[in-house]
């Protein structure tokens, strides 16, 4: 009997001690994880700001296939939300604030526990990647919540690995999406022709992008100084195509103008001509594949090339399309009549 009393007393002491230990634990928690993603901040932001995308990269969904997710009519932007139900009860997430491409503030509520603040910060790097920081802060924690967190090893141990896995999955999804591309032979058509201002240079596979950017910048600057409006999207005429290319990068204009002798740009003209048209939807890095497909088609169909030089037109502005998979380039191969 005495032994039983001692055991009860010991248990009571342990319970009191544990209760005191829990009571003195902090009434708040904070968990934060970061990852450098191989995608522009605008693309990362557009994925995070819409809750309908979350199930694809959420580590919690991956770990619990039985989780039930409910999406309301509004899932995107400020006021957007979603909810879920699992063995721990019902949870909700709602976006409170959003600064495009920079930060997102959300509120998470699980069961009857106090709401937690969730914050995303995005920082663009010079190399086109994005530093993504995901943070959650909980305050005014009740005794039961602190007891559960303590027994389970702390909130960092409970949330941190999920944040790391989710960020890794999001990075993988964005990277794969950026690599999508499609090449489509549109067939034989007619190009209407027109004038364009251009700058010519030679380039190779290692510097062609930089050379293009430099030339387009020079032409755009000249047009701005002269008050000349463009009549179409930027284009490249290939004067020679080999291991090293000679190209003229230009911008279409409505009519012929007199270019000052000391200007570093020239004016050119493409006549109305029959062409084989190919469209690449995807990153410019896939242009080599698009050209190979086009030239193979020309060979298979026995088409004869015109003396007019082949050219590309970049029909989408990358500034308006953060995902390179959405960029469109038209390839025109002039043919003999």
Residue pairs with C-beta under 8 A, 6 or more apart in sequence:
21 150
22 143
22 146
22 147
22 150
23 143
23 146
25 146
25 150
26 141
27 139
27 140
27 141
27 146
28 137
28 138
28 139
28 140
28 141
29 137
29 138
29 141
29 149
29 154
29 155
29 156
30 135
30 136
30 137
30 138
31 135
31 136
31 155
31 156
31 159
31 160
31 163
32 133
32 134
32 135
32 136
32 163
33 133
33 134
33 160
33 163
33 164
33 167
34 131
34 132
34 133
34 134
34 167
35 131
35 132
35 164
35 167
35 168
35 171
36 125
36 129
36 130
36 131
36 132
37 44
37 129
37 130
37 132
37 167
37 170
37 171
37 174
37 175
38 128
38 129
38 171
38 174
38 175
38 178
39 129
39 130
39 171
39 174
39 175
39 178
40 124
40 128
40 130
40 322
41 101
41 102
41 122
41 123
41 124
41 130
42 100
42 101
42 322
43 174
43 178
43 322
43 323
44 122
44 130
44 132
44 170
44 174
45 100
45 101
45 102
45 104
45 122
46 322
47 53
47 170
47 173
47 174
48 104
48 120
48 170
49 76
49 77
49 80
49 95
49 98
49 104
50 75
50 76
50 77
50 80
51 71
51 75
51 76
51 80
51 81
51 82
51 93
51 95
52 71
52 75
52 76
52 82
54 61
54 82
55 61
55 69
56 169
56 173
57 166
57 169
57 170
57 173
58 166
58 169
59 161
59 162
59 163
59 164
59 165
59 166
59 169
60 67
60 84
60 86
60 162
60 166
61 67
61 69
62 165
62 169
63 162
64 86
64 87
66 86
67 84
67 85
67 86
68 84
68 85
68 86
69 82
69 83
69 84
70 82
70 83
70 84
70 85
71 82
72 81
72 82
72 83
74 80
74 81
75 81
75 82
77 95
77 98
78 95
78 96
78 97
78 98
79 94
79 95
80 94
80 95
81 92
81 93
81 94
81 95
82 92
82 93
83 90
83 91
83 92
83 93
84 90
84 91
84 92
85 91
88 110
88 111
89 110
89 111
90 110
90 111
91 108
91 109
91 110
91 111
92 108
92 109
93 106
93 107
93 108
93 109
93 118
94 106
94 107
95 104
95 105
95 106
96 105
96 106
96 107
97 103
97 104
97 105
98 104
98 105
101 122
101 124
102 121
102 122
103 119
103 120
103 121
103 122
104 119
104 120
105 117
105 118
105 119
105 120
106 117
106 118
106 119
106 120
107 115
107 116
107 117
107 118
108 115
108 116
108 117
108 118
108 136
109 115
109 116
110 116
113 138
113 141
113 142
113 145
114 138
114 139
114 140
114 141
114 142
114 145
116 136
116 137
116 138
116 139
117 136
117 137
117 138
118 134
118 135
118 136
119 134
119 135
119 136
119 137
120 132
120 133
120 134
120 135
121 132
121 133
121 135
122 130
122 131
122 132
122 133
123 130
123 131
123 133
124 130
125 131
132 167
132 170
134 163
134 166
134 167
136 159
138 145
138 155
141 149
149 155
149 158
152 158
177 323
177 325
178 283
178 323
178 324
178 325
179 283
179 325
180 282
180 325
181 280
181 281
181 282
181 283
181 286
181 289
181 325
182 280
182 281
182 282
183 278
183 279
183 280
183 286
183 289
183 290
183 293
184 278
184 279
184 281
185 276
185 277
185 278
185 293
185 294
185 297
186 277
186 278
186 279
187 276
187 277
188 274
188 275
188 276
188 277
188 303
188 335
189 274
189 275
189 277
190 272
190 273
190 274
190 275
191 270
191 272
191 273
191 274
191 275
191 332
191 334
192 272
193 269
193 270
193 271
193 272
193 273
194 231
194 232
194 252
194 253
194 254
194 269
194 270
195 252
195 253
195 254
195 255
195 256
195 257
195 267
195 268
195 269
196 232
196 235
196 250
196 251
196 252
196 253
196 267
196 268
196 269
196 270
197 219
197 222
197 223
197 228
197 250
197 251
197 253
197 259
197 265
197 266
197 267
197 268
198 215
198 219
198 237
198 248
198 249
198 250
198 251
198 265
198 266
198 267
198 268
199 215
199 218
199 219
199 248
199 249
199 250
199 264
199 265
199 266
200 215
200 239
200 246
200 247
200 248
200 249
200 266
201 211
201 214
201 215
201 246
201 247
201 249
202 244
202 245
202 246
202 247
203 211
203 212
203 244
203 245
203 247
204 243
204 244
204 245
205 243
208 245
208 247
209 284
211 247
211 249
212 236
212 247
212 249
215 249
215 250
216 234
216 249
216 251
218 264
218 265
219 249
219 250
219 251
219 265
220 251
222 228
222 263
222 264
222 265
223 229
223 230
223 251
223 253
226 257
228 253
228 257
229 253
229 254
230 251
230 252
230 253
231 252
231 253
231 254
232 251
232 252
232 313
233 252
233 313
233 314
233 315
233 316
233 317
234 249
234 250
234 251
234 313
234 314
235 249
235 250
235 251
235 252
235 311
235 312
235 313
235 314
236 247
236 248
236 249
236 250
236 311
236 312
236 314
237 247
237 248
237 250
237 268
237 270
237 309
237 310
237 311
238 245
238 246
238 247
238 309
238 310
238 311
238 312
239 245
239 246
239 247
239 248
239 309
240 246
241 310
248 266
248 268
250 268
253 267
256 267
256 269
257 267
259 265
259 266
259 267
270 308
270 311
271 308
273 306
273 308
273 334
273 335
274 306
274 334
274 335
274 336
274 337
275 332
275 333
275 334
275 335
276 294
276 297
276 298
276 303
276 332
276 333
276 335
277 330
277 331
277 332
277 333
278 290
278 293
278 294
278 297
278 330
278 331
278 333
279 328
279 329
279 330
279 331
280 286
280 287
280 289
280 290
280 328
280 329
280 330
280 331
281 325
281 326
281 327
281 328
282 324
282 325
282 327
283 324
283 325
283 327
284 314
284 324
284 327
284 329
287 312
287 329
287 331
290 329
290 331
291 331
294 331
294 333
295 333
297 303
298 305
298 333
303 333
303 335
304 335
304 336
305 333
305 334
305 335
305 336
306 334
306 335
306 336
306 337
307 334
308 334
309 334
310 331
310 332
310 333
310 334
311 331
311 332
312 329
312 330
312 331
312 332
313 329
313 330
313 332
314 327
314 328
314 329
315 328
315 329
315 330
316 326
316 327
316 328
318 324
318 327
321 327
